[in-house]
C-alpha cells in the first residue's frame, strides 16, 4: 500500500504534467494559427484599400493610398518580416487584444467577438446539453431493451439522422416551419423592433428565434449520443459481472442503476465536457443559414474580408475552449472514475 505522502506526490505530479502540457499546447496551437493565416496569399489591407478605391475613386490618390496602406499595415501588425509580425502578435495576446478589425474599423476585434460570443454560448451550450440528456436517456433505454422492435427502429433512425449534415436539416426546418407553416421565424436572433433586455417579451422572442437553429443542432447531435450510449450499454451487458449480478437475483432496476449507468456515464460525461469546449467554435453554416449573430457567422464574414484580427481571435478562443475542457476532464475524471484514479 502506498502512503498518504506518496499518493499526494503522485497527484501533484499528475496535475503539474497536465497544466504544463496545457500551456505548451496553447502556445503551439497559437503559433500554428498565426503562421497558417500568414501563409494565405495576398494582403488584407491592400485588398481592403483596393475595394475602397473602386467604390470611391474620387477620394483616392496614389501617394495618399500608399501612405494609408503603410499606416494600416502598422496598425494591423502586417509590417516587417514574418517573425517581427509574430512577436507583435504575441505581444498583443499578452496585452489581451487582437488588434483592430477590418469589419468595424477602428474597433478592436475582441469587441466583436465578445458581442457574438453570448449568442453562440446560449444557442450551442443549451443545445449541446439537451442533446446529451436526450441521447443518453434514449440510448440507455434502447440498449437495455435491445431485442425489441422499437429499439431496432430507433437505432436505425438515429444512425440515419446522425449522418445528416446540420445545415441540411436546418434548410428543411426553415422550409417547413418558417416558409410553409409560418410557425417560427427563420432568420435573426430577435425581432429588431424590440429593445434588447431581460423582460418576458424579449426573452420569449429570443427563444422563438433560436428554436429552429437549436433543433437542427439537437436532432443531429442527439442521434450521435443515442448510438454511442446504446453501444456502451450493450457492451456492458455482455460483461461477466453483469451476468453474475443477474445470477445473484438482483432486480433489473438495481442492475441498470448500480452497474450499467455507473460504468456507462464516465465516458459520456467526458464526451459532454469536450463537446462543451467546442461550443465557442460556433455552428458556422447553421448560423449563416439563420443569419444568427454568433461566432460562426462572424468568422464566416471575417474570412470573406480576410480580417486577420477577428479570424485569429476566434481561432484562439476556440483553441482555448477545447484545451481548457480537456484539462478540466483530465483533472476531474480521476475523481469520478476509480479505474482512472488507480491507474
VEXGUPA-90203 format. One record per residue (C-alpha): residue number from 1; residue in three letters; x, y, z. Coordinates in nm, 4 decimals. Each point is the difference from the previous one (the first is absolute). Layout:
<nodes>
node vexmar NUM	titor ALA	px X	py Y	pz Z
...
</nodes>
This chain:
<nodes>
node vexmar 1	titor UNK	px 0.0000	py 0.0000	pz 0.0000
node vexmar 2	titor UNK	px 0.1194	py 0.3495	pz -0.0850
node vexmar 3	titor UNK	px 0.0304	py 0.2541	pz 0.2803
node vexmar 4	titor UNK	px -0.2034	py 0.3232	pz 0.0058
node vexmar 5	titor UNK	px 0.3100	py 0.2043	pz -0.0905
node vexmar 6	titor UNK	px 0.0727	py -0.2209	pz -0.3008
node vexmar 7	titor UNK	px -0.3613	py 0.0341	pz -0.1220
node vexmar 8	titor UNK	px 0.0159	py 0.3803	pz 0.0395
node vexmar 9	titor UNK	px 0.3303	py 0.0098	pz -0.1887
node vexmar 10	titor UNK	px -0.1457	py -0.2065	pz -0.2871
node vexmar 11	titor UNK	px -0.3097	py 0.2229	pz -0.0125
node vexmar 12	titor UNK	px 0.2094	py 0.3186	pz -0.0016
node vexmar 13	titor UNK	px 0.2225	py -0.1337	pz -0.2772
node vexmar 14	titor UNK	px -0.3099	py -0.0943	pz -0.2005
node vexmar 15	titor UNK	px -0.1492	py 0.3488	pz 0.0357
node vexmar 16	titor UNK	px 0.3282	py 0.1749	pz -0.0841
node vexmar 17	titor UNK	px 0.0510	py -0.2153	pz -0.3117
node vexmar 18	titor UNK	px -0.3506	py 0.0771	pz -0.1226
node vexmar 19	titor UNK	px 0.0363	py 0.3753	pz 0.0566
node vexmar 20	titor UNK	px 0.3430	py 0.0130	pz -0.1684
node vexmar 21	titor UNK	px -0.1376	py -0.1947	pz -0.2987
node vexmar 22	titor UNK	px -0.2974	py 0.2393	pz -0.0126
node vexmar 23	titor UNK	px 0.2222	py 0.3116	pz -0.0094
node vexmar 24	titor UNK	px 0.2320	py -0.1543	pz -0.2602
node vexmar 25	titor UNK	px -0.2904	py -0.1000	pz -0.2263
node vexmar 26	titor UNK	px -0.1529	py 0.3483	pz 0.0307
node vexmar 27	titor UNK	px 0.3276	py 0.1582	pz -0.1100
node vexmar 28	titor UNK	px 0.0544	py -0.2539	pz -0.2808
node vexmar 29	titor UNK	px -0.3515	py 0.0274	pz -0.1449
node vexmar 30	titor UNK	px 0.0074	py 0.3828	pz 0.0224
node vexmar 31	titor UNK	px 0.3274	py -0.0014	pz -0.1955
node vexmar 32	titor UNK	px -0.1398	py -0.2363	pz -0.2627
node vexmar 33	titor UNK	px -0.3123	py 0.2176	pz -0.0299
node vexmar 34	titor UNK	px 0.2093	py 0.3112	pz -0.0619
node vexmar 35	titor UNK	px 0.2129	py -0.1564	pz -0.2748
node vexmar 36	titor UNK	px -0.2970	py -0.1689	pz -0.1723
node vexmar 37	titor UNK	px -0.1738	py 0.3346	pz -0.0482
node vexmar 38	titor UNK	px 0.3216	py 0.1687	pz -0.1113
node vexmar 39	titor UNK	px 0.0539	py -0.2711	pz -0.2648
node vexmar 40	titor UNK	px -0.3245	py 0.1020	pz -0.1708
node vexmar 41	titor UNK	px 0.0784	py 0.1842	pz -0.3258
node vexmar 42	titor UNK	px -0.0579	py 0.3733	pz -0.0253
node vexmar 43	titor UNK	px -0.0156	py 0.2820	pz 0.2512
node vexmar 44	titor UNK	px -0.3304	py 0.0869	pz 0.1730
node vexmar 45	titor UNK	px 0.0872	py 0.3710	pz 0.0360
node vexmar 46	titor UNK	px 0.0839	py 0.0415	pz -0.3687
node vexmar 47	titor UNK	px -0.3121	py -0.1948	pz -0.1000
node vexmar 48	titor UNK	px -0.2111	py 0.2205	pz 0.2268
node vexmar 49	titor UNK	px 0.1501	py 0.3213	pz -0.1394
node vexmar 50	titor UNK	px -0.0484	py -0.1214	pz -0.3603
node vexmar 51	titor UNK	px -0.3674	py -0.0652	pz 0.0684
node vexmar 52	titor UNK	px -0.0358	py 0.3462	pz 0.1553
node vexmar 53	titor UNK	px 0.1781	py 0.1574	pz -0.2989
node vexmar 54	titor UNK	px -0.2390	py -0.1723	pz -0.2404
node vexmar 55	titor UNK	px -0.3000	py 0.1229	pz 0.1979
node vexmar 56	titor UNK	px 0.1245	py 0.3557	pz 0.0555
node vexmar 57	titor UNK	px 0.2627	py 0.0759	pz -0.2715
node vexmar 58	titor UNK	px -0.0432	py 0.3767	pz 0.0360
node vexmar 59	titor UNK	px 0.1359	py -0.0063	pz 0.3570
node vexmar 60	titor UNK	px 0.3132	py -0.2068	pz -0.0659
node vexmar 61	titor UNK	px 0.3423	py 0.1125	pz -0.1208
node vexmar 62	titor UNK	px 0.2954	py -0.2313	pz -0.0666
node vexmar 63	titor UNK	px 0.2364	py 0.1614	pz 0.2478
node vexmar 64	titor UNK	px -0.2651	py 0.0389	pz 0.2693
node vexmar 65	titor UNK	px -0.1060	py -0.3614	pz -0.0570
node vexmar 66	titor UNK	px 0.3567	py -0.1237	pz 0.0521
node vexmar 67	titor UNK	px 0.0363	py 0.2002	pz 0.3198
node vexmar 68	titor UNK	px -0.3353	py -0.1286	pz 0.1221
node vexmar 69	titor UNK	px 0.1026	py -0.3555	pz -0.0838
node vexmar 70	titor UNK	px 0.3193	py 0.0296	pz 0.2052
node vexmar 71	titor UNK	px -0.1905	py 0.1486	pz 0.2919
node vexmar 72	titor UNK	px -0.2607	py -0.2772	pz -0.0108
node vexmar 73	titor UNK	px 0.2676	py -0.2717	pz -0.0212
node vexmar 74	titor UNK	px 0.1636	py 0.1436	pz 0.3101
node vexmar 75	titor UNK	px -0.3313	py 0.0078	pz 0.1876
node vexmar 76	titor UNK	px -0.0917	py -0.3571	pz -0.1009
node vexmar 77	titor UNK	px 0.3459	py -0.1407	pz 0.0742
node vexmar 78	titor UNK	px 0.0734	py -0.0828	pz -0.3654
node vexmar 79	titor UNK	px 0.3194	py 0.2013	pz -0.0339
node vexmar 80	titor UNK	px 0.3509	py -0.1428	pz 0.0052
node vexmar 81	titor UNK	px 0.1165	py -0.3599	pz -0.0228
node vexmar 82	titor UNK	px -0.2184	py -0.2969	pz 0.0901
node vexmar 83	titor UNK	px 0.1869	py -0.0450	pz 0.3284
node vexmar 84	titor UNK	px -0.0458	py 0.3669	pz 0.0903
node vexmar 85	titor UNK	px -0.3739	py -0.0423	pz -0.0644
node vexmar 86	titor UNK	px 0.0033	py -0.3147	pz 0.2144
node vexmar 87	titor UNK	px 0.1537	py 0.1795	pz 0.2979
node vexmar 88	titor UNK	px -0.2536	py 0.2832	pz -0.0414
node vexmar 89	titor UNK	px -0.2720	py -0.2665	pz 0.0001
node vexmar 90	titor UNK	px 0.1297	py -0.1529	pz 0.3253
node vexmar 91	titor UNK	px 0.0350	py 0.3437	pz 0.1556
node vexmar 92	titor UNK	px -0.3629	py 0.0812	pz -0.0813
node vexmar 93	titor UNK	px -0.1182	py -0.3297	pz 0.1520
node vexmar 94	titor UNK	px 0.1879	py 0.0762	pz 0.3226
node vexmar 95	titor UNK	px -0.1698	py 0.3424	pz 0.0041
node vexmar 96	titor UNK	px -0.3383	py -0.1688	pz -0.0502
node vexmar 97	titor UNK	px -0.0753	py 0.1425	pz -0.3439
node vexmar 98	titor UNK	px -0.0136	py -0.1383	pz -0.3540
node vexmar 99	titor UNK	px 0.0344	py 0.3373	pz -0.1723
node vexmar 100	titor UNK	px -0.2504	py 0.2079	pz -0.1990
node vexmar 101	titor UNK	px -0.2585	py -0.1669	pz -0.2212
node vexmar 102	titor UNK	px -0.0542	py 0.0692	pz -0.3680
node vexmar 103	titor UNK	px -0.3713	py -0.0679	pz 0.0463
node vexmar 104	titor UNK	px -0.0616	py 0.2936	pz 0.2328
node vexmar 105	titor UNK	px 0.3273	py 0.1943	pz -0.0165
node vexmar 106	titor UNK	px 0.1375	py 0.1390	pz 0.2308
node vexmar 107	titor UNK	px -0.1824	py -0.2075	pz 0.2640
node vexmar 108	titor UNK	px 0.2081	py -0.2876	pz 0.1417
node vexmar 109	titor UNK	px -0.0722	py -0.3561	pz -0.1109
node vexmar 110	titor UNK	px -0.0640	py -0.1195	pz 0.3551
node vexmar 111	titor UNK	px -0.2998	py 0.2333	pz 0.0248
node vexmar 112	titor UNK	px -0.1677	py -0.1713	pz -0.2974
node vexmar 113	titor UNK	px 0.0852	py -0.3424	pz 0.1409
node vexmar 114	titor UNK	px -0.1411	py 0.0853	pz 0.3434
node vexmar 115	titor UNK	px -0.3202	py 0.1269	pz -0.1630
node vexmar 116	titor UNK	px -0.0469	py -0.3227	pz -0.1960
node vexmar 117	titor UNK	px 0.1148	py -0.2416	pz 0.2719
node vexmar 118	titor UNK	px -0.3114	py 0.0104	pz 0.2271
node vexmar 119	titor UNK	px -0.2268	py -0.0897	pz -0.2944
node vexmar 120	titor UNK	px 0.2133	py -0.3008	pz -0.0912
node vexmar 121	titor UNK	px 0.0365	py -0.1174	pz 0.3599
node vexmar 122	titor UNK	px -0.3744	py 0.0353	pz 0.0552
node vexmar 123	titor UNK	px -0.0915	py -0.1871	pz -0.3177
node vexmar 124	titor UNK	px 0.2652	py -0.2723	pz -0.0059
node vexmar 125	titor UNK	px 0.0388	py -0.0383	pz 0.3766
node vexmar 126	titor UNK	px -0.3680	py -0.0698	pz 0.0647
node vexmar 127	titor UNK	px -0.0326	py -0.2068	pz -0.3193
node vexmar 128	titor UNK	px 0.3007	py -0.2154	pz 0.0937
node vexmar 129	titor UNK	px -0.1297	py -0.0721	pz 0.3507
node vexmar 130	titor UNK	px -0.3528	py -0.0813	pz -0.1225
node vexmar 131	titor UNK	px 0.1392	py -0.2241	pz -0.2752
node vexmar 132	titor UNK	px 0.2226	py -0.1800	pz 0.2523
node vexmar 133	titor UNK	px -0.2818	py -0.0626	pz 0.2475
node vexmar 134	titor UNK	px -0.2368	py -0.1154	pz -0.2735
node vexmar 135	titor UNK	px 0.2638	py -0.2163	pz -0.1669
node vexmar 136	titor UNK	px 0.1152	py -0.1690	pz 0.3225
node vexmar 137	titor UNK	px -0.3524	py -0.0725	pz 0.1266
node vexmar 138	titor UNK	px -0.1254	py -0.1379	pz -0.3312
node vexmar 139	titor UNK	px 0.3273	py -0.1863	pz -0.0617
node vexmar 140	titor UNK	px -0.0133	py -0.1685	pz 0.3413
node vexmar 141	titor UNK	px -0.3642	py -0.1005	pz -0.0530
node vexmar 142	titor UNK	px 0.0472	py -0.1534	pz -0.3462
node vexmar 143	titor UNK	px 0.3235	py -0.1648	pz 0.1137
node vexmar 144	titor UNK	px -0.1741	py -0.1513	pz 0.3019
node vexmar 145	titor UNK	px -0.2935	py -0.1143	pz -0.2181
node vexmar 146	titor UNK	px 0.2297	py -0.0901	pz -0.2880
node vexmar 147	titor UNK	px -0.2092	py -0.2921	pz -0.1258
node vexmar 148	titor UNK	px -0.3241	py 0.1979	pz -0.0461
node vexmar 149	titor UNK	px -0.1219	py 0.1304	pz -0.3368
node vexmar 150	titor UNK	px -0.0186	py 0.3551	pz 0.1384
node vexmar 151	titor UNK	px 0.3680	py -0.0185	pz 0.0956
node vexmar 152	titor UNK	px 0.1010	py -0.1260	pz -0.3439
node vexmar 153	titor UNK	px -0.2026	py 0.2674	pz -0.1822
node vexmar 154	titor UNK	px 0.1294	py 0.2804	pz 0.2266
node vexmar 155	titor UNK	px 0.3602	py -0.1130	pz -0.0493
node vexmar 156	titor UNK	px -0.0360	py 0.0001	pz -0.3791
node vexmar 157	titor UNK	px -0.1744	py 0.3398	pz 0.0047
node vexmar 158	titor UNK	px 0.2747	py 0.1462	pz 0.2224
node vexmar 159	titor UNK	px 0.2647	py -0.1396	pz -0.2347
node vexmar 160	titor UNK	px -0.1640	py 0.1709	pz -0.2998
node vexmar 161	titor UNK	px -0.0507	py 0.3347	pz 0.1773
node vexmar 162	titor UNK	px 0.3547	py 0.0027	pz 0.1418
node vexmar 163	titor UNK	px 0.1407	py -0.0114	pz -0.3538
node vexmar 164	titor UNK	px -0.2140	py 0.2932	pz -0.1113
node vexmar 165	titor UNK	px 0.1860	py 0.3353	pz -0.0190
node vexmar 166	titor UNK	px -0.1359	py 0.2568	pz 0.2427
node vexmar 167	titor UNK	px -0.0353	py 0.2602	pz -0.2743
node vexmar 168	titor UNK	px -0.2115	py -0.2386	pz -0.2100
node vexmar 169	titor UNK	px -0.2377	py -0.0580	pz 0.2882
node vexmar 170	titor UNK	px 0.0001	py 0.3763	pz 0.0655
node vexmar 171	titor UNK	px -0.1144	py 0.0681	pz -0.3577
node vexmar 172	titor UNK	px -0.2813	py -0.2572	pz 0.0345
node vexmar 173	titor UNK	px -0.1159	py 0.1511	pz 0.3306
node vexmar 174	titor UNK	px 0.0021	py 0.3535	pz -0.1438
node vexmar 175	titor UNK	px -0.1979	py -0.1093	pz -0.3045
node vexmar 176	titor UNK	px -0.2611	py -0.1898	pz 0.2046
node vexmar 177	titor UNK	px -0.0481	py 0.2111	pz 0.3123
node vexmar 178	titor UNK	px 0.0951	py 0.3508	pz -0.1206
node vexmar 179	titor UNK	px -0.1091	py 0.0184	pz -0.3656
node vexmar 180	titor UNK	px -0.2742	py -0.2644	pz -0.0227
node vexmar 181	titor UNK	px -0.1751	py -0.0128	pz 0.3386
node vexmar 182	titor UNK	px 0.1076	py 0.3522	pz 0.1138
node vexmar 183	titor UNK	px 0.0346	py -0.1261	pz 0.3583
node vexmar 184	titor UNK	px 0.3511	py 0.1194	pz 0.0833
node vexmar 185	titor UNK	px 0.2350	py 0.2754	pz -0.1247
node vexmar 186	titor UNK	px 0.2675	py -0.1185	pz -0.2412
node vexmar 187	titor UNK	px 0.2608	py 0.2729	pz 0.0397
node vexmar 188	titor UNK	px 0.1622	py 0.2213	pz 0.2620
node vexmar 189	titor UNK	px 0.0329	py -0.0343	pz 0.3763
node vexmar 190	titor UNK	px -0.2883	py 0.2298	pz 0.1014
node vexmar 191	titor UNK	px -0.2538	py 0.2434	pz -0.1380
node vexmar 192	titor UNK	px 0.1887	py 0.3246	pz -0.0837
node vexmar 193	titor UNK	px -0.3041	py 0.1998	pz 0.1125
node vexmar 194	titor UNK	px 0.0539	py -0.1197	pz 0.3565
node vexmar 195	titor UNK	px 0.2508	py 0.1639	pz 0.2308
node vexmar 196	titor UNK	px 0.2512	py -0.2566	pz 0.1356
node vexmar 197	titor UNK	px -0.0378	py -0.0609	pz 0.3716
node vexmar 198	titor UNK	px -0.0964	py -0.2506	pz 0.2694
node vexmar 199	titor UNK	px -0.3784	py 0.0259	pz -0.0224
node vexmar 200	titor UNK	px -0.2480	py -0.2809	pz -0.0886
node vexmar 201	titor UNK	px -0.0952	py 0.1172	pz -0.3492
node vexmar 202	titor UNK	px 0.3604	py 0.0265	pz -0.1191
node vexmar 203	titor UNK	px 0.1077	py -0.3281	pz 0.1659
node vexmar 204	titor UNK	px -0.2923	py -0.1857	pz -0.1598
node vexmar 205	titor UNK	px 0.0840	py 0.1523	pz -0.3391
node vexmar 206	titor UNK	px 0.3680	py -0.1089	pz 0.0327
node vexmar 207	titor UNK	px -0.1109	py -0.3560	pz 0.0855
node vexmar 208	titor UNK	px -0.2383	py -0.0019	pz -0.2964
node vexmar 209	titor UNK	px 0.2734	py 0.1145	pz -0.2411
node vexmar 210	titor UNK	px 0.2467	py -0.2545	pz 0.1432
node vexmar 211	titor UNK	px -0.2389	py -0.2977	pz -0.0263
node vexmar 212	titor UNK	px 0.0729	py -0.0991	pz -0.3610
node vexmar 213	titor UNK	px 0.3818	py 0.0333	pz 0.0127
node vexmar 214	titor UNK	px -0.0007	py -0.1808	pz 0.3342
node vexmar 215	titor UNK	px -0.2133	py -0.2842	pz -0.1385
node vexmar 216	titor UNK	px 0.2320	py -0.0473	pz -0.2973
node vexmar 217	titor UNK	px 0.2898	py -0.0413	pz 0.2453
node vexmar 218	titor UNK	px -0.1836	py -0.2033	pz 0.2658
node vexmar 219	titor UNK	px -0.1473	py -0.2631	pz -0.2333
node vexmar 220	titor UNK	px 0.3291	py -0.0825	pz -0.1736
node vexmar 221	titor UNK	px 0.2100	py 0.0142	pz 0.3169
node vexmar 222	titor UNK	px -0.2476	py -0.2004	pz 0.2084
node vexmar 223	titor UNK	px -0.0020	py -0.2725	pz -0.2657
node vexmar 224	titor UNK	px 0.3758	py -0.0387	pz 0.0442
node vexmar 225	titor UNK	px -0.0352	py -0.0233	pz 0.3799
node vexmar 226	titor UNK	px -0.2765	py -0.2607	pz -0.0413
node vexmar 227	titor UNK	px 0.2265	py -0.2228	pz -0.2091
node vexmar 228	titor UNK	px 0.2995	py 0.0286	pz 0.2346
node vexmar 229	titor UNK	px -0.2108	py -0.0486	pz 0.3158
node vexmar 230	titor UNK	px -0.1727	py -0.3051	pz -0.1461
node vexmar 231	titor UNK	px 0.3337	py -0.1521	pz -0.0996
node vexmar 232	titor UNK	px 0.1444	py 0.0552	pz 0.3493
node vexmar 233	titor UNK	px -0.3056	py -0.1547	pz 0.1691
node vexmar 234	titor UNK	px 0.0054	py -0.3081	pz -0.2257
node vexmar 235	titor UNK	px 0.3731	py -0.0450	pz 0.0636
node vexmar 236	titor UNK	px -0.0502	py 0.0254	pz 0.3775
node vexmar 237	titor UNK	px -0.2900	py -0.2453	pz -0.0068
node vexmar 238	titor UNK	px 0.2337	py -0.2640	pz -0.1415
node vexmar 239	titor UNK	px 0.2529	py 0.0385	pz 0.2829
node vexmar 240	titor UNK	px 0.0474	py -0.2833	pz 0.2494
node vexmar 241	titor UNK	px -0.0867	py 0.2112	pz 0.3046
node vexmar 242	titor UNK	px -0.3430	py 0.0780	pz -0.1527
node vexmar 243	titor UNK	px -0.0669	py -0.3688	pz -0.0549
node vexmar 244	titor UNK	px 0.1074	py -0.0639	pz 0.3598
node vexmar 245	titor UNK	px -0.2285	py 0.2797	pz 0.1253
node vexmar 246	titor UNK	px -0.2955	py -0.1546	pz -0.1833
node vexmar 247	titor UNK	px 0.0898	py -0.3427	pz 0.1425
node vexmar 248	titor UNK	px -0.0073	py 0.1481	pz 0.3514
node vexmar 249	titor UNK	px -0.3626	py 0.0930	pz -0.0602
node vexmar 250	titor UNK	px 0.0406	py 0.3787	pz 0.0067
node vexmar 251	titor UNK	px -0.2954	py 0.1988	pz -0.1299
node vexmar 252	titor UNK	px 0.0311	py 0.1381	pz -0.3571
node vexmar 253	titor UNK	px -0.0332	py 0.3575	pz 0.1287
node vexmar 254	titor UNK	px 0.2858	py -0.0533	pz 0.2452
node vexmar 255	titor UNK	px 0.2214	py -0.1496	pz -0.2717
node vexmar 256	titor UNK	px -0.0780	py 0.2886	pz -0.2343
node vexmar 257	titor UNK	px 0.0645	py 0.2665	pz 0.2621
node vexmar 258	titor UNK	px 0.2969	py -0.1444	pz 0.1909
node vexmar 259	titor UNK	px 0.1867	py -0.1837	pz -0.2742
node vexmar 260	titor UNK	px -0.0987	py 0.1142	pz -0.3487
node vexmar 261	titor UNK	px -0.0396	py 0.3747	pz 0.0611
node vexmar 262	titor UNK	px 0.3051	py 0.0302	pz 0.2257
node vexmar 263	titor UNK	px 0.2233	py -0.1562	pz -0.2652
node vexmar 264	titor UNK	px -0.1640	py 0.1680	pz -0.2986
node vexmar 265	titor UNK	px -0.0111	py 0.3599	pz 0.1262
node vexmar 266	titor UNK	px 0.3728	py 0.0850	pz 0.0506
node vexmar 267	titor UNK	px 0.0946	py -0.0178	pz -0.3721
node vexmar 268	titor UNK	px -0.3210	py 0.1838	pz -0.0927
node vexmar 269	titor UNK	px 0.0695	py 0.2735	pz 0.2555
node vexmar 270	titor UNK	px 0.3500	py 0.0318	pz -0.1469
node vexmar 271	titor UNK	px -0.1520	py 0.0332	pz -0.3460
node vexmar 272	titor UNK	px -0.2440	py 0.2656	pz 0.1253
node vexmar 273	titor UNK	px 0.2809	py 0.2055	pz 0.1557
node vexmar 274	titor UNK	px 0.1997	py -0.0080	pz -0.3232
node vexmar 275	titor UNK	px -0.3137	py 0.0894	pz -0.2020
node vexmar 276	titor UNK	px -0.0601	py 0.2998	pz 0.2267
node vexmar 277	titor UNK	px 0.3576	py 0.1085	pz -0.0710
node vexmar 278	titor UNK	px -0.0835	py 0.0043	pz -0.3698
node vexmar 279	titor UNK	px -0.3053	py 0.2271	pz 0.0330
node vexmar 280	titor UNK	px 0.2112	py 0.3159	pz -0.0285
node vexmar 281	titor UNK	px 0.0837	py -0.1085	pz -0.3551
node vexmar 282	titor UNK	px -0.3527	py 0.0863	pz -0.1043
node vexmar 283	titor UNK	px -0.2225	py -0.1837	pz -0.2447
node vexmar 284	titor UNK	px 0.1316	py 0.1681	pz -0.3139
node vexmar 285	titor UNK	px -0.2480	py -0.1097	pz -0.2664
node vexmar 286	titor UNK	px -0.3024	py -0.0194	pz 0.2304
node vexmar 287	titor UNK	px 0.0611	py 0.3525	pz 0.1291
node vexmar 288	titor UNK	px 0.0461	py 0.1226	pz -0.3566
node vexmar 289	titor UNK	px -0.3249	py -0.1628	pz -0.1195
node vexmar 290	titor UNK	px -0.2002	py 0.1559	pz 0.2835
node vexmar 291	titor UNK	px 0.1965	py 0.3291	pz -0.0065
node vexmar 292	titor UNK	px 0.0697	py -0.0629	pz 0.3692
node vexmar 293	titor UNK	px 0.2474	py 0.2527	pz 0.1489
node vexmar 294	titor UNK	px 0.2365	py -0.2553	pz 0.1519
node vexmar 295	titor UNK	px 0.3695	py -0.0845	pz -0.0244
node vexmar 296	titor UNK	px -0.0473	py -0.2244	pz -0.3041
node vexmar 297	titor UNK	px -0.1626	py 0.2716	pz -0.2097
node vexmar 298	titor UNK	px 0.2592	py 0.2552	pz 0.1154
node vexmar 299	titor UNK	px 0.2804	py -0.2357	pz -0.1041
node vexmar 300	titor UNK	px -0.1574	py -0.0571	pz -0.3413
node vexmar 301	titor UNK	px -0.0200	py 0.3767	pz -0.0621
node vexmar 302	titor UNK	px 0.3562	py 0.0507	pz 0.1251
node vexmar 303	titor UNK	px 0.1328	py -0.2677	pz -0.2362
node vexmar 304	titor UNK	px -0.1717	py 0.1736	pz -0.2915
node vexmar 305	titor UNK	px 0.1720	py 0.3304	pz 0.0846
node vexmar 306	titor UNK	px 0.3289	py -0.1619	pz 0.1085
node vexmar 307	titor UNK	px -0.0316	py 0.1659	pz 0.3389
node vexmar 308	titor UNK	px 0.3057	py -0.1533	pz 0.1704
node vexmar 309	titor UNK	px -0.0786	py 0.1526	pz 0.3399
node vexmar 310	titor UNK	px -0.3471	py -0.1526	pz 0.0242
node vexmar 311	titor UNK	px 0.1037	py -0.3342	pz -0.1543
node vexmar 312	titor UNK	px 0.2932	py -0.0391	pz 0.2392
node vexmar 313	titor UNK	px -0.2150	py 0.1044	pz 0.2946
node vexmar 314	titor UNK	px -0.2724	py -0.2542	pz -0.0793
node vexmar 315	titor UNK	px 0.2523	py -0.2776	pz -0.0608
node vexmar 316	titor UNK	px 0.1870	py 0.0712	pz 0.3245
node vexmar 317	titor UNK	px -0.3286	py 0.0113	pz 0.1908
node vexmar 318	titor UNK	px -0.0974	py -0.3365	pz -0.1510
node vexmar 319	titor UNK	px 0.3378	py -0.1520	pz 0.0877
node vexmar 320	titor UNK	px -0.0264	py 0.1367	pz 0.3539
node vexmar 321	titor UNK	px -0.3468	py -0.1504	pz 0.0438
node vexmar 322	titor UNK	px 0.0958	py -0.3458	pz -0.1267
node vexmar 323	titor UNK	px 0.3297	py -0.0240	pz 0.1907
node vexmar 324	titor UNK	px -0.1561	py 0.1340	pz 0.3204
node vexmar 325	titor UNK	px -0.2816	py -0.2553	pz -0.0240
node vexmar 326	titor UNK	px 0.2564	py -0.2780	pz -0.0461
node vexmar 327	titor UNK	px 0.1996	py 0.1262	pz 0.2995
node vexmar 328	titor UNK	px -0.3109	py 0.0066	pz 0.2202
node vexmar 329	titor UNK	px -0.0887	py -0.3538	pz -0.1108
node vexmar 330	titor UNK	px 0.3529	py -0.1205	pz 0.0755
node vexmar 331	titor UNK	px -0.0170	py 0.1492	pz 0.3501
node vexmar 332	titor UNK	px -0.3545	py -0.1118	pz 0.0852
node vexmar 333	titor UNK	px -0.0118	py -0.3465	pz -0.1578
node vexmar 334	titor UNK	px 0.2194	py -0.1656	pz 0.2685
node vexmar 335	titor UNK	px -0.2505	py 0.1239	pz 0.2604
node vexmar 336	titor UNK	px -0.3024	py -0.1619	pz -0.1673
node vexmar 337	titor UNK	px 0.1581	py -0.3120	pz -0.1487
node vexmar 338	titor UNK	px 0.1908	py -0.2289	pz 0.2417
node vexmar 339	titor UNK	px 0.1668	py -0.1794	pz -0.2926
node vexmar 340	titor UNK	px 0.1714	py 0.3198	pz -0.1132
node vexmar 341	titor UNK	px 0.0909	py 0.0865	pz 0.3577
node vexmar 342	titor UNK	px 0.1642	py -0.3375	pz 0.0569
node vexmar 343	titor UNK	px 0.1874	py 0.0298	pz -0.3298
</nodes>
